Amino acid sequence: MSTPAPTPAPVGILVVDDVPSKLIAMEALLSELHEHVVCVQSGADALRQLLKREFAVILLDVNMPDMDGFETADLIRQHPRLRRVPIIFMTSATDDTHVLRGYSLGAVDYVLTPIVPDVLRTKVRVFVELFRMAEELKQQAEERVVLAREQVGRAAAEDAARRSAFLADAGKTMARSLNLEATARTVLDLLVPDLADAAMLRLRPNGSETVFARHHVEGEAWGDPPADVSQAMDAVTLSLSHQLVIEQAASGQAVRGVACPLFARGELLGVLAVVRETAAAGRYDRPAVALIEELASRAAIALDNCLLYREIEERDIRKEQFVAMLAHELRNPLGAISSAVGVMELVGGDPGERAREIIKRQLFNLSQLVEDLVDTTRITTGKISLNRSAINLAESVTRCLKTLEIAGRTNGYELRVDTEETWVFADSARIDQVLSNLLGNALKYTPSGGRITVRVRTEDDRGVCEISDTGRGMSAEALQRAFELFYQEERSHDRVRGGLGIGLTLVRQLVELHGGTVEASSEGEWRGSRFTICLPLGARDAARAPDTPKDSGEIGRRRILLVEDNADARQMLQMLLTLAGHDVDSAPDGMSGLEKAASGCPDIAVIDLGLPGVDGYEVARRLRAGGRDDLGLIALTGYGQPADRQAALAAGFDAHVVKPVDPSHLASVIASVQRRRQPDNRHVRE
């Protein structure tokens, strides 16, 4: 019976932040690693801790009073024993100057706050494991020193100690960065010129080859590698050269070049090769070959960590691009539908009543899907913020139910509402989003004639909202996975409820951002479901008065130029603006839009940003450069990220409107832009 491996001793992780609540959150986040997490509130305390014991990695907040993160890092790097400890800076915003200064002080990475837990734990785990490997190597080195002293004397022991210390320091040095190019250069710097006159790394991740080379003559590039190095690397790929080198060294034959395969996770990453170019430089004996082999194995782990980190970054970028493109493609048809609804509302009449209700209902569903997708990726990447105040949770429930009632979603259901005044500290719009998702979910999975019950109450220091139904219910597996992204319980093939399985994920993310909790419960299938939200209480703000909407009407008749390449969207929006009383001209692309702007002298130009040829940004820049400062410019786009709005304003637009266009919102934007560009209303025509 085999003896289980002993549990490794916890490794030190130092967290430095002047905000106590952040330290508590970081300690809880890192507790899953089961390591020794030390939290301090200043740079001075961090230095004292570093002098007491060793740490695998330092998580250092940039913005601290008295001595900030950069000053602390500078002092750490001045100490000979501490300069190799990896530092990860934590900051809410970085620019190029920030980044360059941080890396010059020895930073291995930056993490943006709010922190994504899984990403941070992955990064810290890498440095913990590398530190543990280095410590194990130190222990092995000490054991080798003792053995060497006993067997071959002090000289051999000192030589073994130097080699072991070199490998231990090399492991830490290679772990300082997760950038592939920087780590490859570090590996070569460890070899040249002390262990080789020249060295080469040939990496083949994902089938593509990348070569890094270093020569001992400063400023001299290799070009093509020396013939013997190239041959050795080719032989290693066939699993021959490395064994040949070992056999030659074992038989007493010193060799001029060594090539080692780089294996990680059972895969060949590439080859590391070194060479002595002249006889005067000496040749590699068996201990030297063993040293290079050991260094190569550690280099393989460090390089593989870099490749893994690059894959994570690329996957995150692809995910953000996918969500942005999906939202853009969905918003185009939504724009046409929204304009059509506006036209039907203005025309009126019984024949279109049924069609109008269907379009409005589907427009609501599609809009909710788009916003849920975008918000999910914003929260995951830490790009969402909360505008908190004291809100009455009972009023939020009433408002959401009224919205669903107007949309016809509650027809045929029995609604029971039992609420009491409950003030919580939260973002009103985001809480409405949470409640709409949960209420919509209850309606979706409850057959017509079923009962939906909503209760709001105060319990201790929490505001509680409970939404229950008499519908489909949830299995044990569904309860465990209900809040997973894209998870949907298996249903019959005739299921018509739809959805992508993102609503409950978004609910959990938004509630947890508020410091609250959400739980799901069910007694089984067809026995209904219950969702319970708990949020921190907030004191009622009696001084806060509701916002009074500004009057968007009485702006008169305008000359409006519409530039949109989607024919359906252009036609519907033109009809909508015409029925609203404006003189509307349209263009299908940027060049014709510029021509019509020059000849027609419009008051307002509504311009789609994604135009073929000359895009909307360039159209705006040319109009402003041509002296049209009196022309109001409204950007129309399917991209709704804050960066998209900033780019539109920088190009000269006055406003940024995201598709689908709400008719009343567009009217308000037109009025606001017109007042700003022509405050004396010189162009108003009655």
Helices and strands as residue ranges (DSSP letters): E 12-16, H 20-30, G 31-33, E 36-40, H 43-52, E 57-61, H 69-78, E 87-91, H 96-104, E 107-112, H 117-151, H 154-174, H 180-191, E 198-203, G 205-207, E 210-215, H 227-237, H 241-250, E 257-264, E 267-275, G 279-281, H 286-347, H 353-380, E 389-392, H 393-406, E 414-419, E 423-426, H 428-444, E 451-459, E 462-469, H 476-481, H 503-513, E 517-521, E 530-536, E 559-563, H 567-579, E 583-587, H 590-600, E 604-608, H 616-625, E 632-637, H 642-651, E 655-658, H 663-677
